[in-house]
Amino acid sequence: MLAFAGLAYSLFPYVVMERMTIWEGASHPSALKFVLVGVAIVLPFLIAYTAFAYRVFRGKARAGLYE
């Protein structure tokens, strides 16, 4: 993890070495806002469904059952 962080820090502004920066590779701000709205709508449902599924299936399997 530390090696990856060091590599990312050393290449920071470039996505493709010496060719394209982060800002050149980013989408248009209106497209990023559209994606942000979509994530803001879908993410709470995803988290709620995950919590619901965890609640439904908790305690169903026992440790010694499959040995």
Sequence and secondary structure as in RCSB ss.txt:
>XXXX:A:sequence
MLAFAGLAYSLFPYVVMERMTIWEGASHPSALKFVLVGVAIVLPFLIAYTAFAYRVFRGKARAGLYE
>XXXX:A:secstr
 HHHHHHHHHTTTEEETTTEEHHHHS  HHHHHHHHHHHHHHHHHHHHHHHHHHHHHTT S GGGG 
